[in-house]
């Protein structure tokens, strides 16, 4: 068979190409390619593509869509060779997969694919992805890049690098309101200074049960799992592509769309994510899982403030005691933790205030912030996917979080002056 793609019109230069074992197995891809590019695309097999990349006809090629299914995992080395060969020539790569195992998909993505789309294809996803990739600056081929030195792309560049304040939030028991607090704190930080608007990034590292995306009505994207699976090759551009904007005021990294193990990432992965985020944002708010994992120490060490949220109940007290003993036993900085009491007693509740005092004394901790009960507007705001400031601006919980955000802004200014 000839190594020249099947042309749909002789006069039209090829700008894109599908590569697969048999493109007829991906009929939706054929339709979407015709819809997106008309006649300016072709089709190749895996072996043919490697030969074609070296021909003059391939000089106009901008994007390739590599379509694979479960059977192609037996030839995963061939698929990886095609991806690397395309990237070496500055060609953008879209990986389209159906029924591929997570391990196989992870391996192929690490070979350098720019985008991943599951099959069957979401409506208009191929067109939008091709348009986005073609609109980007041309990628310098790897061979030329090796001669000219490392590429210094910075998709998140905003001028001078920042030394952002990292704020972690962890609930020490289920349902204490840690995620609600993290979401609303990030929003208040993003709106705290109208003149010098801080850049805020909210990271949901509760990989299994994260609700940040739900509370802000944001979709969960495959790009997040791709990022977490391959932090070794993560750069500023890859990190930026995994984020989602919320009302153009802050950027959000949602939890993955799939249920993944908490050890999907390790300490080095978390350290790199936090380093990239703090380099580009003034405040990085991290919503942590309730469970202590092997990378919790990395967040605790990197954080400027680590909020631990509890309620006035026995389970919170017991979990706080366990956490204190564990951290002190390992020689970790327990003193960095700042305890928040949610649903704190009202000013007139003398009995409740006495219980709070006894709880703090018995645990040997200081309850630094007392958050009032916001009532029904709080869960309603979460269900509607908007911050409290947008639905109940005068809510007592919102007012307290706003005060706390103002004090954290002062910390950020001190960090900036010290830098």
N, C-alpha and C positions, 0 to 999 in steps of 0.2 A: 504493500500500500504506500502511496505517496506520502511524504512527510509534510506536505503542504495542506493547511486546513481546508475543509470544505467551504468554499466561498459562496456567499448568498448573493453577491453582486460583484462583478469584476471591477467596476470603477471605484468602489468604496474601499478605502484602506481599512485594514483590520485594526481596531483599537482594543478589542477584547476577544477572549477565546475561552471556551469551555474545555476542560480536560477531565476525562473519565474513562472507565473501562468500557462503558457503553452508554452514551448520552440518552439513548431511548429509555433507559431505566429512570430517567429524571425528566419526564415530559413537562412538568411544571417549570423546570429550569429553561427548557427550550422556549416556552411561551414567554417567560419573563425576559429572557435575553432579546427576543424579537421586539417585545414591547419597549425595552429600555434602549436598544441600539439599532433597531431596524435591521439593516443588512450589513452593518459594520462589525460583524463578529463571525468567528469560525469555530470549528470543533476539531479536537485532537484526542488521540489515545495517549497513554502515559509514555510509552516508548517513543512515539512520534514527536511528542512535545520537546523532549530533550534534544532531538536532532533539529527541530524547527527553530528553537531559540537561537541557534548559531547561524541561521540564514538571514540574508538581507531583508526578506519579507517580514521578519519579526521586529524590525526597528520601530515600527509604528505601534507596537503592542504596548498598552498601558495597564491592562488588568487581565488576570486570568481567574476563572472560577473553577476550582478543582472540586469535583463531586465524587464522594466516596460513600460506600455502604459497608455492611458487615463483612462481605466477601473480600473487600479490599484490604482488610487488616492483615491478611496473609502476605500482602505485598507492600507492607507499610514502609519498607526501606525505599522502594521505588517512588512512592508518594512523597516521602521526605526529600528524595533527590530532586524531584520536580519542583517542590516548593523552594528549596535552596537555590536551584538553578535560576528560577524566575527572579528571586530576590537579588541574586548576584548581578542580574541585568537591569535592576531598577524597576521591575514590573511588580505592581501591587497584586497581592494574592488574597482571594476570597475562598475560604474553605466551607464547603456545603456537605453536611454529613447526615446520614440516616442510619440508625441502628448501630452506630459505632460505639464500642465500649468506652467508658470514661478514660481508661488508661491509654487506649489507642488515640482518642481525641486529644488527650493531653500531650502525647508524643508528637503528633502532627502539628499542633499549635506551637509547640516549642521550636519547631523547625523554621518559624518565621512568618506564618500566615498573618495578614493584616486584620482580617475580619473573619468571623464565624457566623454562619446562618444555618439553623437546623432545617431539615427537610422532613415533611412538606414545608414549602416556603411560606412565610407570612406574606400577606398581601403587600405589594409594592416594596418589599424589603430589598430585593435585588436591585431594582432601579435606584432606590435611595442610596444604597451602599456604593454602587458604581459611581453615581454622581458625586458622592462625598469623596471617594478615593481619587477620582479624576481631578477634583477641584484642589486637592492638596498639592503642595510643592513636590515636584518630581524627586524621587529618592535617588541619591547618588549610588550607582552600582558599587557593589562591595569591592570589586577589583580596583576601581578608581579610588574608593574611600581608603583602602589600605595604603595607597601611595600618598594620599593627601593628608592622612592623619585622621583621628577619630572624629566622628560626626558630633556636632555640638548642638543638637536640636533641643529646644525647650518650649514645649507647647504651652506651659503654664507661666512662661516668663512675664513678669509684670514690672520690670525694672530691677531695682536692687533686691537681692535676696533677703528674705525675712528670717527672723529667728522666732517663729511663732510660739505662743504659749499653748502647751498641750494640757488639756483638761480631761481627765478620765472620770467616768461615772459608772458605778457598779451598785446594783441592788443586792443586799445581803440576804434577801428572801424574796420569794415570788410575789409579784403583785404590789410591791412597795412603791412603785411609781418612778423607777429610775429612768426608763426610756422616755416617759412623759417629761421628766425634768430635763434630760439631755436635749431633747428636741426643742423645748421652749427656751432653754438657756442659750442654745446656739442661735436661735432666732432673735432673742433679745440682744445678744452680742452683735449680731449683724446689723441691728437697728439702733445701737446705743449712741452712736455719734453721727449725726446727719452731715456734718461738714467733712470729717475725715472718716469715712465709712470703713470699718475694719473688714478685712477679707476673712471669711469664716468657712471652715470645712468641717462637716459632721461625718464621722466614720462609724458605721454600724458593724462592730466586730462580734456581735452575738450571732455567730454564723448559723446556728440552728433555729433559733426562735426570735431573731431580730425583727423589731416592729417599726423601725424608723421609717422605712418606705411606706408602711401602712398609715402611720400618723401624719405623713406629709403627702399622701396620695401620689406616690411616685412608683413607677413600674420597677420590677426587679429584672436586671439585664444579665445576659450571658457573659457580657464583658467583665462583670465582677468576678465570676468564677475563673475566667481565663486569667485575670490579673493575679488572683490568689494562687492559682496553680503554677504560675511562672514568674514569681517575683525576682528570680535570679536575673532575668533579662529585662525587668521592668525599668523603664525610663520615665522621664517627665511626661512625655507624650502618651505613653500607655496608661499612666495613672490618670491623666486628665480625661482620656476617653472613657474611663470607667465611671467617672463622676456624672451626676445629674444636677442641673441647677434647680433651685427652688425659688420661684418668683424673682429670679435674677439678683437675689440678695446673698445666697450662700450656696455652696456646692455640697453634694451629699453622695457618699459611697454607701449604697444600701447593702443589706445582707444578700447572699447568693439566692438565686431562684430555686435551687435544689437544696434538699436536706444534706448537709455535708458534715463530716466529723470535725470536732473542735481541733483536732491535731492536723487538720489539712495544712495549716500554717505553723511555722515554728518561730522561735525567738528572733532569728535573723530576718525572717520575712517581715515580722511586725516592726522590727527596728528600721528596716528599709522604708516601709510604708510611712511610718511616723516621720522619718527624716525627710522624705520627699514632701509630705504634706506641710510640715512646719517650715520648710524652706520657701513655700509659696503662699502661706496663709498666716494671718496674724493670730488667729485662734483655731486650734484643732480640738474639737470635742469628740471624745471617743466613748461610744456606748458599749460597755463590756458585758460579757455573759455573766450570769449569776455564779456559774461554776468557776473555781480557780483552775486554770490550765497551766501548762508548762511555759507559755509565753506571757502569762500575767505579770511575771517579774519584769519583763522587758517594758511593759506599759508603765508599771509602777516606777521603775527607774527613770524612764524618759519624761514622765509627767511632772509639770510644775505644780499642779493641784490634782489630788486624787480623791474624788468625792465618794463616800460609801453611804448609801441611803438605807435607813432602817425605819421601822415603826415601833410604837410603844407596845410591844408584845413579846412573849417568851421566845418564839422562834427567832426573832431578830436578835434578841439578847444572846441566845445560845450560839448562833452563827457568828456573831461578832466576837465572842470569846474564843471560838475555834480559830477564827481568822487571826486574831491577835496572837494566840499561842503559836500558830504555824509560822507566821512571819517573823516573830521574835526568835523562835527556835532556829530558823534558817539565817538569822542575822540580816533580814531584809528591813528596809526603812519603813516600819509600821508608823512612825511619827509623821510620815508624809500624808497619811490619810486624814481627811477632814470629814467628820460624820454629820450627816443631815438627818434630821428627824422629820419625816413626812406625817401629815395628819396630826400635827402637834396640838396639845390642848389649847383651848381658848384662854384669853387673858383672865377671865373670871373663874376658870376651872382650877381652883386651888388644889384639889385632890389630884388632878391630872398633873399639875406642875410638880407636886411633891413626888409622884411616881417617876417623872422624868429625871428629877434630881437623884433619886435613889438608884435608878438604872445606870446613869452615867457614873456614879460613884462606885457601884458594885463592879462595873466593867473596867473602870480605870481609864475612861475616855472623856473627851470633851465634845459635847454636842454643839458644834459651831454654828449651825443654821437651823432655825425652826421654821418649817414650812407649814402654813395653815391648810386646813381641808378646803379645797376649792369647790366641793360639792358636785352636783350633776353636770355643770358646764364642762368639767374636765374630761370625763369619758366621752361626752358628746363631741367635744372639739377633736379628740383623737379619732373617733369614728368618722368624722367629716373630713379628716385629713388636712387640718389647718391648725396653726398655733393658737394658743389661748388669746394672744394679743389681737387676733383677727376676729375672734368670736365673742370674747368676754374680756374686754380690755380692763375693766374695773374689778375683775375677779381677784380676791385676796392672794391666791397662790401666784397669779401672774405678777402682781405688784411686788411680791417678795423676790421672785426670780429676777425681775427687772432691777431691783436694788443690788442683788448679788452680781448681776452682769456688769453694773456700773463699777463695782469694786474690782472686778476682774479686769476691766478696761484699764484701771490704774496699774495693775500688775503688768499688763501688756506694755504700757507706756514705759514703765521702769525697765522692762526687758529690752525695749528698743533703745533706750538711752544708754544702757549698759553695753549693748552691742556696738 
